Amino acid sequence: MSTPGIPPEPGRTSMTRDAPPFDPELSVALEALGDEARKPFTRENLAARQKQDAAARPRPTVRDLQADGRFEVAELRVPAAPGEHDITLVSARPAGIAGPLPLLYYMHGGGMIAGNAWSVLPRLLREWALTLELAVVSVEYRLAPQAQYPGPVEDCYAGFVWVTEHAARLGIDADRIIIGGKSAGGGLAAALALLTRDRGGPTPIGQLLLCPMLDDRNNTFSGHQMAGLDTWDRTSNATAWQALLGDLYGAADLPPYAAPARATDLSKLPPAYIEVGSAETLRDEDVAYAQAIWQAGGQAELHVWPGAFHGFDTFAPQAALSQDARNARSHWLRRILTQSDASSGPAC
């Protein structure tokens, strides 16, 4: 049985694929969320779902994000290009820390069709900014289908270049920037790493790719295996890619900056942290991306969390697996920052 709006996969016949079991704690949390958590995005319901998300998703104010003075927060409007629209960047850093700080330049999730730059910040600030003495800039890139490729990734690139050029004003160290994101934001971070490499732009010291959305072709084994089971399944994935790519959807020559899984050259990229769940749609494309980086002579740390579905740590933040995942991310960030600090220190 085929799914409306999703092209059949060449060479595959319909078959039953047993899915990996969900982690017991995560399974309980998923059941508690009800059927709504797995209701797919479709072309027919996309506009209504976007309105619903915009109304329901938290959008903390600058004052909220300041958290009684613990953080310095500013909303910045920066130009995408001369004569074009402006991009909003939300900049935050721990208060009272002198000197330039390393930066996490972050792109939010939401399948390219939902989410905002503000909602992700409380967690990023709580988990990383304070403990790692790290500044964070969150990017409000334009969403599909109102903005299609290359709009969102060009927004992220323009913001990234602006931040590096104004590092002194922001109190950040331009030589110690990590780019990162989750889901769609992870895909944008991977695309940004490719784009800035190929344009000779600023060089990040690492890329944090959390369950990244990388492959528009939507035909992996895990995509079929988790259809109707994962919180982000093949139907939602196809809807999002169609919204982003428009007439380019299904093109054989799609640029890697649109879908990083299309890249044929993954050399000379910054070290990557890639994580995904064993029980999620994006598993196989994320594992393949890590393998391709290794095959190109690059550095990638891959975590496949057993029994985890897409966005598991958001839906079940207290689960043991979610805590393990957050700890692993923090350890990688600290290690990358420590290595970069040592390499930039005075010569002996």
N, C-alpha and C positions, 0 to 999 in steps of 0.2 A: 504494500500500500504506500503510495507516495504522499508527501506532504505538500499542500498547495503552496505555490510560490518558490519551491525549492527544486532545482533541476535534479533529475535522477543522476546517480553516480555511474559513470560508464564502467561496464565490466562487472558490476555487482548485481547479484540477485537478492531478492527479499529473503531474509532469514532472521531467525530469532537469535539475539545475542544476549547472553546472560550478563548483567551489569555487576560490577564490583559492589559489594555491600557497603552501605553507608556506615561510618563510625557510629557506635551505639548512642553516644551523647548527641552527635549531630543529627542522627535520625529522629530522636525525641524532639529536638528543637525544630526540625523541619516539619514534623507532623503537627506540632503546636501552631505553626504558622498557617496551616490549612492549605486549601487548593490555590488560594490567591498567589502564594509564593512561587508557584510553578505555572501560572497562567502566562502563556507565551505572548510576545509582541507579534502582531501581524500587520500587514499593510492596511487592513481595514480598521484596526483599533489603535493604530499608532498615534494619531492626533489626540484622541481622547486620553490615551495612556500618558502622553507627554504633559497634557494639562494636569492630569492627576498627580504626576510626579512633581511638577513645579509647585503645586499647592501643598503637597504633603511633605516634601523633603525639607529638612531643616536648613535654614539660611541665617546663621548667626550674624549679628551685627559686629561692627568693629569693637564696640564696648563689650559685647559678650566674649569676643575672642581675647580681649585684653585680660580677662579673668582676674579682676581686682588688682590689676597692675603687674601681674606676673609676666606679661608679654607686651612688647611694643608692636603695634599693628597699624598698617596703612593700606588703603586701597589706592592703587596707581593706575592711571590711564596712560597707556603708551601706544605710539603709532605702529600699525602693522606695516605700513609703507606710506611714502609721501602721497597725500591726497586721499588715502583710503581710511577705513574705519579704525577706531581705536580698540585696543585690547585691555581688559581689566586684569591686573595682577594683584593678588592679595598677599602682602608681604608681612611676615611675622617673625619675631625673634625674642628669646628670653630677655627680660629687662635687666639692666644693671650689669651687663657683661661687656667689658671694654674690648676694643680691638676687633678686627675683621673675623667673622665667623664663617665656617664652611656652610654650604647651602645645599638643601634638597629642593630642586626645582621639580614640582609635582603636578601631574595631570590626573584629574579625577576620573572615576569610572562612570558607567551608565550606558555602555554600548554605542557611544557616539551620538546617542539620541536623547539622553537624559543626564541629570546630575548638574552640580554647580561647584564652583571653586571654594565656596565658603563651608559647605557641609562637611568636608573631609578634614578641615583644619583642627577642630578640637582634639581629635584623636591623634593626629600627627604631632601636634604641640605637646600633648600629654605624654606620648610614648617616646618621642625622639628629641624634640627641641630642648627640653629641660635636661634629660639624662645625658645627651650627647653634646650639649651646648652647640646646637645646630640652628641655623636660620632656615625658614621655609618660605618659598614663594609658590602659591597655587594659581594655576592659569585658568581663566574663564574663557576657554576657546568656544567658538561658535559650534552649535549642534546641527546635525543632519535631521531632516532633509533640507532645512532652510539654508544651510551651508553645506555644500558637498565638497568632496576632494577636489583640489588640495587645500580648501579653506581651513579646516581645523588644524592640520599639521603645520601649515604656514603661520597660523596664529601662534602656535607653540614655539616655532622657530624664531619668529620676530620677537616674542617676549624673552626668549632665551638670550638672543643677541643683545637686546636692550639691557637686560640684567647684568650681563658681563661688562658691557660698556659703562654702566653706572654703578659698578661694584663698590667704589669708594663711598658714594652717596648712600648706598644701602648698608654699608658696614659689613660687607661680605668679602670673602677671599675668592677672587675670580679663578684661582688655580685649584680650588677645592670644591667643585660643584658636582653633585650627583644628580642625575635626572631619573625620574621614576614615575610610576603610576600603577593603577590597578585596573584590570579588565581592559576596557577601551583605552584608559589612560596608560596602561602598560604597553598596549600596541602603539600608542602615540609616542611614548618614550623610546621604544625600539626604533620607530621611524625617525624620530629626531636624532638619534645616534647615527643612523645612516646618512641623514640629510646633512648634518653638520660636518661629518667626515668628508662627504663628497663635495661640499661647498668650501671646504677649508675654513669652516667657522670655528667658534670656541670649542675647546675639547673638554668634555666632562671626564671625571675620574672614575665614574662607575654608572651603571644603569640598573635600576631596581625594577624588575618586571614581575608584577604580582598577577598571576593568572592572566597573562596578556592575551589580547584578542589580535591574532596575527594573520589569519588565513581566510581570505574572502571566498575560497573555493568550497568550504563547508562540507567536505566529503571524507573526513577522516573516519577511521574505525570508531573512535570514541564518540564522535558526533552522532553516528548512527546508534551506537550502543546506549547512549544516555538520552536518546530522544524521548521526550515526555517525562523524564525522571529528574533531570538536573534543573536547578533554578534558572539556568540560562541554557536553553536547548537549541537544536538545529533550526527550529522555526523562528525563534527570537533572533538567532544569529544571522539567518538569511535576511530577515526584515531589516536589521541594522545595517548590514553590508549594502543592501539595495538602496537604503536611504542615503548612505554615505556616497556611494559610487554612481548612482543614477545610471546614465547610459553606458558607463564603463563597467557595470556589473557583468561579470562573466567574460571580460576581455582577456584574451590570451597574453597580451603584452602589458598587463597592468604594472605600473612602476612599484618598486619595493617600498617607496615612501607612502604609498596607499595601503599596502598589505605587506609587512616585512617578511612574511613567509615566502614571498616571491623573490627575495633577494638571492642572487647567485654569488655574491661576494660579501662574506661576513668577516673579512680580515680587517685588522687595524681598528677594531672597535674597543671601547672601554670595557673593563671587566663587568660581567653581568651576573646578577642574582635573579634566577628564574624559579618561580614556584607555581605549583598547580595541584589540584586534587586528583586522586586516582579515579574518583567517581564523578568527573565533570566533562562536559562537552569539549573543552579546549585542551584536554590532557595531551593528546597525541601531537598536536601542532606545537605545543610548548616544549615538549620533550624533543621533538625534531629540531626545534630552533637551537636548543642547547647543544645538541649533537653537531649541528652545522657550524656553530661557533667553534667547537673543539676541532672539527675537521679543518677549519680555516686557520688553526693555530692560535685561537683566542682562548680567553679565560671565562668560564661560566661555572657558577655554583647552582646546581639543580636540586630542588626539593619537590618530591611528589608525595603529598600528604595522604596516607592511606585512609580511604573511606570518606574523603572530603569532597563536598560539592562546591559549585561556584559561589564564591563570596561567603564561605562557611564561617569565617571569623567575624563577619559582620552580623550574621544571623545568630550565631552562638558564641559570643565573645568569651564566656566563662568556661567553655569546654576545654579539656586538657589539650586537645590537638590545636585549638586556636591559640592557646598560651604558648605551646611549643613553636608554632609558626611565628608568632610575634617575637619570641626570643631569638629564633634563628635569623630573622631579618635584622634585629638590633645588633646581633653579633657580627653579621656581615658588614653593616654600616660602620660599626666601630672599627673593624679591621681595615676597611678601605680608607677610612679617615686617618687612622693611625699610620698606615703605610704612606699615605700621601704627605702627612705631616713630617714623617721621618725623611722622606726623599727631598723635601723642600728645606730641610734644616741646614745649618752651617756645615761646611765641609770640615773633616777632621785634619 
